[in-house]
């Protein structure tokens, strides 16, 4: 086991380099989902004691955001990603976040993050501007769970296939 990260839903995600026997399991009443990452995508973790003798690696806030943006299906939806970005806005180290996005190399994830940060009226800084220059020409969908159709957003190079008003309303809710 290389990393643990949990969402508000109570599901725990375990990141590993090698496939395990089951991709989903239960431990102490919690649903565990194993996610296979290539070794170069396993970074941004710290050791955490879970009892007197067991140590696990847990992703930091910024790595969790990058992983959520890379695959919004894990936190449940693009709405959960928006909510997480909004709720973490005052605790996020943006230099570290954008370093992780660059290291991750997933431009779709970066586009999703920047679009949501703009949609949610987060403070825009020089790191945001620098990352805007590295978006590339692909046009992925905002929500991989949604249909493949949507309005093209040229600024971020995304197909907006989810309702921005609903995303914003849900992100601002205090669930």
Secondary structure, 3 states (H helix, E strand, C coil): CCEEEECCCCCEEEEECCCCCCCEEEECCEEEEEEECCHHHCCCEEEEECCCCCEEEEECHHHHHHHHHHCCCCCCCHHHHHHHHHHCCCCCCHHHHHHHHHHHCCHHHHHHHHHHHHHCCCCCCHHHHHHHCCCCCCCEECCCCCCCCCEEECCCCEEECCCHHHHHHHHHCCC
